[in-house]
Protein backbone atom coordinates (compact mmCIF):
# COMPACT_ATOMS: atom_id res chain seq x y z
CA UNK A 1 0.00 0.00 0.00
CA UNK A 2 1.58 3.21 -1.13
CA UNK A 3 0.36 6.66 -0.13
CA UNK A 4 1.73 10.09 -0.75
CA UNK A 5 3.59 11.68 2.13
CA UNK A 6 1.20 13.65 4.30
CA UNK A 7 -1.90 11.75 3.20
CA UNK A 8 -4.17 9.97 5.63
CA UNK A 9 -6.25 6.84 5.47
CA UNK A 10 -9.60 8.36 6.40
CA UNK A 11 -12.37 6.15 7.66
CA UNK A 12 -15.68 6.08 5.81
CA UNK A 13 -17.84 9.13 6.35
CA UNK A 14 -20.87 6.96 7.03
CA UNK A 15 -19.03 4.98 9.73
CA UNK A 16 -20.42 5.23 13.26
CA UNK A 17 -17.32 6.89 14.75
CA UNK A 18 -17.28 9.85 12.35
CA UNK A 19 -21.07 10.10 12.44
CA UNK A 20 -20.95 10.54 16.23
CA UNK A 21 -18.36 13.33 15.91
CA UNK A 22 -20.44 14.99 13.18
CA UNK A 23 -23.48 14.81 15.45
CA UNK A 24 -21.58 16.79 18.11
CA UNK A 25 -20.13 19.37 15.71
CA UNK A 26 -23.14 19.95 13.47
CA UNK A 27 -24.58 22.68 15.72
CA UNK A 28 -21.80 25.03 14.55
CA UNK A 29 -20.78 25.94 18.10
CA UNK A 30 -17.29 25.54 19.60
CA UNK A 31 -16.66 22.26 21.43
CA UNK A 32 -13.65 21.38 23.54
CA UNK A 33 -11.69 18.20 22.97
CA UNK A 34 -13.16 16.85 26.20
CA UNK A 35 -16.72 17.67 25.07
CA UNK A 36 -16.17 15.66 21.89
CA UNK A 37 -14.57 12.74 23.76
CA UNK A 38 -17.50 12.51 26.16
CA UNK A 39 -20.39 13.15 23.76
CA UNK A 40 -19.10 11.21 20.73
CA UNK A 41 -17.30 8.48 22.70
CA UNK A 42 -14.06 8.80 20.72
CA UNK A 43 -10.50 9.21 21.94
CA UNK A 44 -8.40 10.49 19.05
CA UNK A 45 -10.32 13.70 18.44
CA UNK A 46 -7.55 15.26 16.34
CA UNK A 47 -7.55 12.21 14.04
CA UNK A 48 -11.34 12.33 13.66
CA UNK A 49 -11.13 16.03 12.80
CA UNK A 50 -8.44 15.29 10.18
CA UNK A 51 -10.63 12.57 8.68
CA UNK A 52 -13.65 14.87 8.52
CA UNK A 53 -11.51 17.53 6.84
CA UNK A 54 -10.38 14.89 4.34
CA UNK A 55 -14.07 14.40 3.50
CA UNK A 56 -14.52 18.13 2.86
CA UNK A 57 -15.58 19.50 6.25
CA UNK A 58 -14.23 22.87 7.32
CA UNK A 59 -13.40 22.76 11.02
CA UNK A 60 -11.58 25.53 12.85
CA UNK A 61 -9.41 24.80 15.86
CA UNK A 62 -8.67 27.53 18.41
CA UNK A 63 -6.34 27.17 21.37
CA UNK A 64 -7.25 29.18 24.48
CA UNK A 65 -5.79 29.35 27.95
CA UNK A 66 -7.81 27.34 30.46
CA UNK A 67 -9.91 29.53 32.78
CA UNK A 68 -7.97 28.39 35.85
CA UNK A 69 -4.63 29.17 34.16
CA UNK A 70 -3.63 25.52 34.17
CA UNK A 71 -2.78 24.79 30.55
CA UNK A 72 -4.67 25.04 27.30
CA UNK A 73 -8.03 24.05 25.85
CA UNK A 74 -8.67 23.36 22.20
CA UNK A 75 -12.03 24.34 20.72
CA UNK A 76 -13.29 22.83 17.45
CA UNK A 77 -16.00 24.55 15.40
CA UNK A 78 -17.41 23.12 12.17
CA UNK A 79 -18.27 25.91 9.73
CA UNK A 80 -19.08 23.64 6.78
CA UNK A 81 -20.07 20.00 6.78
CA UNK A 82 -18.48 17.28 4.68
CA UNK A 83 -19.29 17.22 0.98
CA UNK A 84 -21.22 13.94 1.04
CA UNK A 85 -22.83 11.91 3.80
Biopython code that builds the backbone (N, CA, C, O; Angstrom):
import numpy as np
from Bio.PDB.StructureBuilder import StructureBuilder

atoms = [
    (1, "UNK", "N", (0.848, -1.171, 0.000)),
    (1, "UNK", "CA", (0.000, 0.000, 0.000)),
    (1, "UNK", "C", (0.888, 1.227, 0.000)),
    (1, "UNK", "O", (1.683, 1.429, 0.917)),
    (2, "UNK", "N", (0.753, 2.027, -1.008)),
    (2, "UNK", "CA", (1.584, 3.208, -1.130)),
    (2, "UNK", "C", (0.706, 4.454, -1.099)),
    (2, "UNK", "O", (-0.269, 4.564, -1.841)),
    (3, "UNK", "N", (1.072, 5.390, -0.223)),
    (3, "UNK", "CA", (0.358, 6.658, -0.125)),
    (3, "UNK", "C", (1.355, 7.788, -0.218)),
    (3, "UNK", "O", (2.524, 7.637, 0.134)),
    (4, "UNK", "N", (0.883, 8.913, -0.691)),
    (4, "UNK", "CA", (1.733, 10.090, -0.754)),
    (4, "UNK", "C", (2.061, 10.554, 0.659)),
    (4, "UNK", "O", (1.260, 10.371, 1.576)),
    (5, "UNK", "N", (3.215, 11.145, 0.835)),
    (5, "UNK", "CA", (3.591, 11.678, 2.131)),
    (5, "UNK", "C", (2.592, 12.748, 2.554)),
    (5, "UNK", "O", (2.225, 13.616, 1.762)),
    (6, "UNK", "N", (2.160, 12.679, 3.793)),
    (6, "UNK", "CA", (1.204, 13.649, 4.301)),
    (6, "UNK", "C", (-0.250, 13.273, 4.078)),
    (6, "UNK", "O", (-1.143, 13.993, 4.524)),
    (7, "UNK", "N", (-0.508, 12.167, 3.402)),
    (7, "UNK", "CA", (-1.897, 11.755, 3.195)),
    (7, "UNK", "C", (-2.345, 10.879, 4.357)),
    (7, "UNK", "O", (-1.522, 10.296, 5.064)),
    (8, "UNK", "N", (-3.638, 10.796, 4.543)),
    (8, "UNK", "CA", (-4.170, 9.970, 5.627)),
    (8, "UNK", "C", (-5.083, 8.903, 5.059)),
    (8, "UNK", "O", (-5.584, 9.020, 3.940)),
    (9, "UNK", "N", (-5.288, 7.878, 5.834)),
    (9, "UNK", "CA", (-6.246, 6.842, 5.468)),
    (9, "UNK", "C", (-7.513, 7.136, 6.271)),
    (9, "UNK", "O", (-7.682, 6.644, 7.386)),
    (10, "UNK", "N", (-8.389, 7.938, 5.694)),
    (10, "UNK", "CA", (-9.598, 8.361, 6.404)),
    (10, "UNK", "C", (-10.628, 7.251, 6.420)),
    (10, "UNK", "O", (-10.816, 6.539, 5.434)),
    (11, "UNK", "N", (-11.287, 7.119, 7.552)),
    (11, "UNK", "CA", (-12.369, 6.153, 7.664)),
    (11, "UNK", "C", (-13.560, 6.607, 6.835)),
    (11, "UNK", "O", (-13.617, 7.760, 6.406)),
    (12, "UNK", "N", (-14.501, 5.716, 6.609)),
    (12, "UNK", "CA", (-15.680, 6.080, 5.813)),
    (12, "UNK", "C", (-16.530, 7.123, 6.533)),
    (12, "UNK", "O", (-16.711, 7.061, 7.749)),
    (13, "UNK", "N", (-17.036, 8.059, 5.784)),
    (13, "UNK", "CA", (-17.839, 9.131, 6.355)),
    (13, "UNK", "C", (-19.119, 8.602, 6.992)),
    (13, "UNK", "O", (-19.624, 9.186, 7.951)),
    (14, "UNK", "N", (-19.636, 7.512, 6.470)),
    (14, "UNK", "CA", (-20.869, 6.958, 7.034)),
    (14, "UNK", "C", (-20.613, 5.981, 8.180)),
    (14, "UNK", "O", (-21.546, 5.352, 8.680)),
    (15, "UNK", "N", (-19.360, 5.854, 8.595)),
    (15, "UNK", "CA", (-19.030, 4.984, 9.726)),
    (15, "UNK", "C", (-19.535, 5.576, 11.031)),
    (15, "UNK", "O", (-19.655, 6.796, 11.148)),
    (16, "UNK", "N", (-19.832, 4.742, 12.005)),
    (16, "UNK", "CA", (-20.423, 5.229, 13.257)),
    (16, "UNK", "C", (-19.539, 6.203, 14.024)),
    (16, "UNK", "O", (-20.054, 7.133, 14.645)),
    (17, "UNK", "N", (-18.232, 6.018, 13.998)),
    (17, "UNK", "CA", (-17.323, 6.893, 14.750)),
    (17, "UNK", "C", (-17.385, 8.326, 14.222)),
    (17, "UNK", "O", (-17.572, 9.264, 14.997)),
    (18, "UNK", "N", (-17.231, 8.501, 12.914)),
    (18, "UNK", "CA", (-17.276, 9.847, 12.348)),
    (18, "UNK", "C", (-18.681, 10.437, 12.419)),
    (18, "UNK", "O", (-18.833, 11.649, 12.568)),
    (19, "UNK", "N", (-19.698, 9.606, 12.316)),
    (19, "UNK", "CA", (-21.066, 10.102, 12.436)),
    (19, "UNK", "C", (-21.330, 10.670, 13.834)),
    (19, "UNK", "O", (-22.029, 11.673, 13.975)),
    (20, "UNK", "N", (-20.771, 10.028, 14.869)),
    (20, "UNK", "CA", (-20.947, 10.538, 16.234)),
    (20, "UNK", "C", (-20.258, 11.893, 16.396)),
    (20, "UNK", "O", (-20.804, 12.788, 17.041)),
    (21, "UNK", "N", (-19.068, 12.051, 15.819)),
    (21, "UNK", "CA", (-18.360, 13.332, 15.909)),
    (21, "UNK", "C", (-19.127, 14.400, 15.131)),
    (21, "UNK", "O", (-19.258, 15.532, 15.599)),
    (22, "UNK", "N", (-19.631, 14.050, 13.953)),
    (22, "UNK", "CA", (-20.444, 14.993, 13.184)),
    (22, "UNK", "C", (-21.673, 15.434, 13.975)),
    (22, "UNK", "O", (-22.036, 16.610, 13.960)),
    (23, "UNK", "N", (-22.300, 14.510, 14.652)),
    (23, "UNK", "CA", (-23.483, 14.815, 15.450)),
    (23, "UNK", "C", (-23.164, 15.884, 16.496)),
    (23, "UNK", "O", (-23.983, 16.768, 16.749)),
    (24, "UNK", "N", (-21.974, 15.805, 17.104)),
    (24, "UNK", "CA", (-21.580, 16.791, 18.111)),
    (24, "UNK", "C", (-21.290, 18.144, 17.451)),
    (24, "UNK", "O", (-21.706, 19.184, 17.962)),
    (25, "UNK", "N", (-20.583, 18.133, 16.328)),
    (25, "UNK", "CA", (-20.128, 19.373, 15.714)),
    (25, "UNK", "C", (-21.164, 20.078, 14.841)),
    (25, "UNK", "O", (-20.996, 21.254, 14.518)),
    (26, "UNK", "N", (-22.224, 19.385, 14.458)),
    (26, "UNK", "CA", (-23.139, 19.953, 13.469)),
    (26, "UNK", "C", (-23.921, 21.170, 13.953)),
    (26, "UNK", "O", (-24.578, 21.826, 13.144)),
    (27, "UNK", "N", (-23.871, 21.489, 15.233)),
    (27, "UNK", "CA", (-24.576, 22.678, 15.719)),
    (27, "UNK", "C", (-23.815, 23.972, 15.412)),
    (27, "UNK", "O", (-24.345, 25.065, 15.613)),
    (28, "UNK", "N", (-22.574, 23.852, 14.926)),
    (28, "UNK", "CA", (-21.798, 25.026, 14.548)),
    (28, "UNK", "C", (-21.209, 25.807, 15.709)),
    (28, "UNK", "O", (-20.640, 26.881, 15.510)),
    (29, "UNK", "N", (-21.340, 25.279, 16.918)),
    (29, "UNK", "CA", (-20.782, 25.941, 18.101)),
    (29, "UNK", "C", (-19.422, 25.341, 18.448)),
    (29, "UNK", "O", (-19.132, 24.210, 18.059)),
    (30, "UNK", "N", (-18.581, 26.084, 19.176)),
    (30, "UNK", "CA", (-17.287, 25.541, 19.597)),
    (30, "UNK", "C", (-17.468, 24.424, 20.635)),
    (30, "UNK", "O", (-18.304, 24.516, 21.534)),
    (31, "UNK", "N", (-16.664, 23.375, 20.483)),
    (31, "UNK", "CA", (-16.664, 22.262, 21.426)),
    (31, "UNK", "C", (-15.229, 21.943, 21.809)),
    (31, "UNK", "O", (-14.350, 21.878, 20.949)),
    (32, "UNK", "N", (-14.991, 21.742, 23.102)),
    (32, "UNK", "CA", (-13.645, 21.376, 23.541)),
    (32, "UNK", "C", (-13.363, 19.921, 23.170)),
    (32, "UNK", "O", (-14.270, 19.148, 22.862)),
    (33, "UNK", "N", (-12.096, 19.581, 23.211)),
    (33, "UNK", "CA", (-11.692, 18.199, 22.972)),
    (33, "UNK", "C", (-12.431, 17.279, 23.943)),
    (33, "UNK", "O", (-12.931, 16.225, 23.551)),
    (34, "UNK", "N", (-12.493, 17.678, 25.192)),
    (34, "UNK", "CA", (-13.164, 16.854, 26.204)),
    (34, "UNK", "C", (-14.648, 16.696, 25.896)),
    (34, "UNK", "O", (-15.195, 15.605, 26.057)),
    (35, "UNK", "N", (-15.313, 17.770, 25.455)),
    (35, "UNK", "CA", (-16.724, 17.667, 25.066)),
    (35, "UNK", "C", (-16.911, 16.584, 24.009)),
    (35, "UNK", "O", (-17.812, 15.751, 24.106)),
    (36, "UNK", "N", (-16.050, 16.610, 23.003)),
    (36, "UNK", "CA", (-16.168, 15.658, 21.894)),
    (36, "UNK", "C", (-15.895, 14.234, 22.376)),
    (36, "UNK", "O", (-16.596, 13.299, 21.987)),
    (37, "UNK", "N", (-14.887, 14.072, 23.213)),
    (37, "UNK", "CA", (-14.573, 12.741, 23.761)),
    (37, "UNK", "C", (-15.782, 12.181, 24.503)),
    (37, "UNK", "O", (-16.150, 11.022, 24.313)),
    (38, "UNK", "N", (-16.390, 12.992, 25.335)),
    (38, "UNK", "CA", (-17.500, 12.513, 26.163)),
    (38, "UNK", "C", (-18.782, 12.290, 25.355)),
    (38, "UNK", "O", (-19.455, 11.274, 25.524)),
    (39, "UNK", "N", (-19.116, 13.239, 24.479)),
    (39, "UNK", "CA", (-20.388, 13.145, 23.761)),
    (39, "UNK", "C", (-20.348, 12.159, 22.595)),
    (39, "UNK", "O", (-21.333, 11.473, 22.322)),
    (40, "UNK", "N", (-19.196, 12.091, 21.904)),
    (40, "UNK", "CA", (-19.100, 11.210, 20.731)),
    (40, "UNK", "C", (-18.447, 9.869, 21.060)),
    (40, "UNK", "O", (-18.395, 8.977, 20.213)),
    (41, "UNK", "N", (-17.951, 9.727, 22.283)),
    (41, "UNK", "CA", (-17.298, 8.478, 22.704)),
    (41, "UNK", "C", (-16.147, 8.090, 21.764)),
    (41, "UNK", "O", (-16.072, 6.957, 21.288)),
    (42, "UNK", "N", (-15.261, 9.047, 21.510)),
    (42, "UNK", "CA", (-14.057, 8.804, 20.721)),
    (42, "UNK", "C", (-12.866, 9.294, 21.535)),
    (42, "UNK", "O", (-13.017, 10.120, 22.436)),
    (43, "UNK", "N", (-11.686, 8.782, 21.214)),
    (43, "UNK", "CA", (-10.503, 9.208, 21.943)),
    (43, "UNK", "C", (-9.582, 10.093, 21.101)),
    (43, "UNK", "O", (-9.106, 11.113, 21.598)),
    (44, "UNK", "N", (-9.329, 9.748, 19.894)),
    (44, "UNK", "CA", (-8.396, 10.490, 19.052)),
    (44, "UNK", "C", (-9.142, 11.590, 18.297)),
    (44, "UNK", "O", (-9.369, 11.491, 17.091)),
    (45, "UNK", "N", (-9.516, 12.632, 19.024)),
    (45, "UNK", "CA", (-10.322, 13.698, 18.437)),
    (45, "UNK", "C", (-9.595, 14.348, 17.265)),
    (45, "UNK", "O", (-10.200, 14.607, 16.225)),
    (46, "UNK", "N", (-8.296, 14.612, 17.429)),
    (46, "UNK", "CA", (-7.554, 15.263, 16.341)),
    (46, "UNK", "C", (-7.549, 14.402, 15.080)),
    (46, "UNK", "O", (-7.586, 14.947, 13.976)),
    (47, "UNK", "N", (-7.506, 13.095, 15.205)),
    (47, "UNK", "CA", (-7.551, 12.207, 14.040)),
    (47, "UNK", "C", (-8.934, 12.237, 13.395)),
    (47, "UNK", "O", (-9.048, 12.247, 12.169)),
    (48, "UNK", "N", (-9.973, 12.250, 14.207)),
    (48, "UNK", "CA", (-11.336, 12.329, 13.663)),
    (48, "UNK", "C", (-11.538, 13.636, 12.913)),
    (48, "UNK", "O", (-12.159, 13.656, 11.850)),
    (49, "UNK", "N", (-11.018, 14.724, 13.462)),
    (49, "UNK", "CA", (-11.133, 16.029, 12.803)),
    (49, "UNK", "C", (-10.400, 15.988, 11.462)),
    (49, "UNK", "O", (-10.917, 16.480, 10.459)),
    (50, "UNK", "N", (-9.199, 15.404, 11.439)),
    (50, "UNK", "CA", (-8.441, 15.293, 10.180)),
    (50, "UNK", "C", (-9.212, 14.469, 9.152)),
    (50, "UNK", "O", (-9.218, 14.802, 7.967)),
    (51, "UNK", "N", (-9.857, 13.401, 9.598)),
    (51, "UNK", "CA", (-10.633, 12.571, 8.675)),
    (51, "UNK", "C", (-11.841, 13.327, 8.129)),
    (51, "UNK", "O", (-12.153, 13.222, 6.943)),
    (52, "UNK", "N", (-12.521, 14.084, 8.982)),
    (52, "UNK", "CA", (-13.654, 14.875, 8.516)),
    (52, "UNK", "C", (-13.201, 15.946, 7.522)),
    (52, "UNK", "O", (-13.883, 16.208, 6.531)),
    (53, "UNK", "N", (-12.061, 16.554, 7.788)),
    (53, "UNK", "CA", (-11.511, 17.534, 6.843)),
    (53, "UNK", "C", (-11.190, 16.864, 5.509)),
    (53, "UNK", "O", (-11.407, 17.449, 4.448)),
    (54, "UNK", "N", (-10.678, 15.650, 5.565)),
    (54, "UNK", "CA", (-10.382, 14.893, 4.345)),
    (54, "UNK", "C", (-11.655, 14.715, 3.509)),
    (54, "UNK", "O", (-11.601, 14.696, 2.279)),
    (55, "UNK", "N", (-12.785, 14.586, 4.181)),
    (55, "UNK", "CA", (-14.073, 14.398, 3.501)),
    (55, "UNK", "C", (-14.727, 15.729, 3.132)),
    (55, "UNK", "O", (-15.875, 15.743, 2.688)),
    (56, "UNK", "N", (-14.026, 16.837, 3.306)),
    (56, "UNK", "CA", (-14.519, 18.131, 2.856)),
    (56, "UNK", "C", (-15.068, 19.058, 3.927)),
    (56, "UNK", "O", (-15.482, 20.173, 3.611)),
    (57, "UNK", "N", (-15.086, 18.633, 5.178)),
    (57, "UNK", "CA", (-15.583, 19.503, 6.245)),
    (57, "UNK", "C", (-14.568, 20.614, 6.515)),
    (57, "UNK", "O", (-13.360, 20.422, 6.375)),
    (58, "UNK", "N", (-15.083, 21.763, 6.898)),
    (58, "UNK", "CA", (-14.233, 22.873, 7.324)),
    (58, "UNK", "C", (-14.420, 23.027, 8.825)),
    (58, "UNK", "O", (-15.499, 23.378, 9.302)),
    (59, "UNK", "N", (-13.346, 22.758, 9.560)),
    (59, "UNK", "CA", (-13.404, 22.763, 11.018)),
    (59, "UNK", "C", (-12.247, 23.611, 11.533)),
    (59, "UNK", "O", (-11.079, 23.321, 11.275)),
    (60, "UNK", "N", (-12.597, 24.660, 12.262)),
    (60, "UNK", "CA", (-11.581, 25.532, 12.847)),
    (60, "UNK", "C", (-11.174, 24.982, 14.206)),
    (60, "UNK", "O", (-11.980, 24.379, 14.916)),
    (61, "UNK", "N", (-9.915, 25.199, 14.556)),
    (61, "UNK", "CA", (-9.413, 24.801, 15.862)),
    (61, "UNK", "C", (-8.748, 26.020, 16.495)),
    (61, "UNK", "O", (-7.846, 26.623, 15.912)),
    (62, "UNK", "N", (-9.207, 26.375, 17.695)),
    (62, "UNK", "CA", (-8.669, 27.531, 18.407)),
    (62, "UNK", "C", (-8.138, 27.062, 19.754)),
    (62, "UNK", "O", (-8.806, 26.321, 20.475)),
    (63, "UNK", "N", (-6.931, 27.502, 20.082)),
    (63, "UNK", "CA", (-6.338, 27.169, 21.374)),
    (63, "UNK", "C", (-6.509, 28.366, 22.292)),
    (63, "UNK", "O", (-6.161, 29.491, 21.935)),
    (64, "UNK", "N", (-7.056, 28.111, 23.492)),
    (64, "UNK", "CA", (-7.246, 29.179, 24.477)),
    (64, "UNK", "C", (-6.719, 28.711, 25.820)),
    (64, "UNK", "O", (-6.740, 27.521, 26.137)),
    (65, "UNK", "N", (-6.245, 29.669, 26.604)),
    (65, "UNK", "CA", (-5.794, 29.349, 27.955)),
    (65, "UNK", "C", (-6.985, 28.866, 28.774)),
    (65, "UNK", "O", (-8.087, 29.406, 28.669)),
    (66, "UNK", "N", (-6.750, 27.850, 29.586)),
    (66, "UNK", "CA", (-7.808, 27.340, 30.463)),
    (66, "UNK", "C", (-8.190, 28.424, 31.467)),
    (66, "UNK", "O", (-7.338, 29.207, 31.886)),
    (67, "UNK", "N", (-9.460, 28.474, 31.855)),
    (67, "UNK", "CA", (-9.907, 29.530, 32.776)),
    (67, "UNK", "C", (-9.141, 29.576, 34.091)),
    (67, "UNK", "O", (-8.957, 30.649, 34.665)),
    (68, "UNK", "N", (-8.696, 28.422, 34.569)),
    (68, "UNK", "CA", (-7.967, 28.392, 35.846)),
    (68, "UNK", "C", (-6.473, 28.648, 35.672)),
    (68, "UNK", "O", (-5.717, 28.616, 36.643)),
    (69, "UNK", "N", (-6.046, 28.903, 34.427)),
    (69, "UNK", "CA", (-4.630, 29.171, 34.164)),
    (69, "UNK", "C", (-3.774, 27.926, 34.106)),
    (69, "UNK", "O", (-2.550, 28.026, 34.026)),
    (70, "UNK", "N", (-4.377, 26.771, 34.143)),
    (70, "UNK", "CA", (-3.629, 25.518, 34.168)),
    (70, "UNK", "C", (-3.570, 24.830, 32.817)),
    (70, "UNK", "O", (-4.099, 23.729, 32.668)),
    (71, "UNK", "N", (-2.947, 25.443, 31.843)),
    (71, "UNK", "CA", (-2.782, 24.786, 30.551)),
    (71, "UNK", "C", (-3.656, 25.404, 29.475)),
    (71, "UNK", "O", (-4.049, 26.568, 29.546)),
    (72, "UNK", "N", (-3.944, 24.580, 28.477)),
    (72, "UNK", "CA", (-4.671, 25.041, 27.297)),
    (72, "UNK", "C", (-5.897, 24.191, 27.050)),
    (72, "UNK", "O", (-5.971, 23.036, 27.471)),
    (73, "UNK", "N", (-6.861, 24.784, 26.358)),
    (73, "UNK", "CA", (-8.028, 24.054, 25.854)),
    (73, "UNK", "C", (-8.117, 24.305, 24.364)),
    (73, "UNK", "O", (-7.856, 25.409, 23.886)),
    (74, "UNK", "N", (-8.489, 23.263, 23.637)),
    (74, "UNK", "CA", (-8.666, 23.365, 22.196)),
    (74, "UNK", "C", (-10.166, 23.302, 21.896)),
    (74, "UNK", "O", (-10.874, 22.415, 22.372)),
    (75, "UNK", "N", (-10.624, 24.253, 21.104)),
    (75, "UNK", "CA", (-12.032, 24.339, 20.725)),
    (75, "UNK", "C", (-12.160, 24.087, 19.227)),
    (75, "UNK", "O", (-11.473, 24.718, 18.424)),
    (76, "UNK", "N", (-13.040, 23.165, 18.856)),
    (76, "UNK", "CA", (-13.292, 22.830, 17.448)),
    (76, "UNK", "C", (-14.673, 23.338, 17.060)),
    (76, "UNK", "O", (-15.654, 23.115, 17.771)),
    (77, "UNK", "N", (-14.736, 24.033, 15.910)),
    (77, "UNK", "CA", (-15.998, 24.552, 15.396)),
    (77, "UNK", "C", (-16.119, 24.185, 13.928)),
    (77, "UNK", "O", (-15.253, 24.532, 13.126)),
    (78, "UNK", "N", (-17.186, 23.486, 13.572)),
    (78, "UNK", "CA", (-17.405, 23.120, 12.167)),
    (78, "UNK", "C", (-18.202, 24.235, 11.501)),
    (78, "UNK", "O", (-19.318, 24.550, 11.915)),
    (79, "UNK", "N", (-17.609, 24.832, 10.457)),
    (79, "UNK", "CA", (-18.269, 25.914, 9.734)),
    (79, "UNK", "C", (-18.900, 25.425, 8.445)),
    (79, "UNK", "O", (-19.747, 26.109, 7.870)),
    (80, "UNK", "N", (-18.498, 24.246, 7.982)),
    (80, "UNK", "CA", (-19.078, 23.643, 6.780)),
    (80, "UNK", "C", (-18.967, 22.138, 6.932)),
    (80, "UNK", "O", (-17.911, 21.616, 7.290)),
    (81, "UNK", "N", (-20.052, 21.450, 6.661)),
    (81, "UNK", "CA", (-20.067, 20.000, 6.783)),
    (81, "UNK", "C", (-19.335, 19.327, 5.649)),
    (81, "UNK", "O", (-18.954, 19.990, 4.683)),
    (82, "UNK", "N", (-19.128, 18.027, 5.740)),
    (82, "UNK", "CA", (-18.481, 17.279, 4.677)),
    (82, "UNK", "C", (-19.299, 17.345, 3.390)),
    (82, "UNK", "O", (-20.496, 17.630, 3.416)),
    (83, "UNK", "N", (-18.645, 17.081, 2.277)),
    (83, "UNK", "CA", (-19.289, 17.223, 0.975)),
    (83, "UNK", "C", (-20.365, 16.185, 0.714)),
    (83, "UNK", "O", (-21.327, 16.472, 0.003)),
    (84, "UNK", "N", (-20.233, 15.001, 1.260)),
    (84, "UNK", "CA", (-21.221, 13.940, 1.044)),
    (84, "UNK", "C", (-21.391, 13.149, 2.336)),
    (84, "UNK", "O", (-20.431, 12.943, 3.079)),
    (85, "UNK", "N", (-22.586, 12.720, 2.590)),
    (85, "UNK", "CA", (-22.829, 11.906, 3.796)),
    (85, "UNK", "C", (-23.226, 10.517, 3.434)),
    (85, "UNK", "O", (-23.469, 9.695, 4.317)),
]
sb = StructureBuilder()
sb.init_structure("model")
sb.init_model(0)
sb.init_chain("A")
sb.init_seg("    ")
for serial, (resi, resn, name, xyz) in enumerate(atoms, 1):
    if name == "N":
        sb.init_residue(resn, " ", resi, " ")
    sb.init_atom(name, np.array(xyz, "f"), 0.0, 1.0, " ", f" {name:<3s}", serial, name[0])
structure = sb.get_structure()
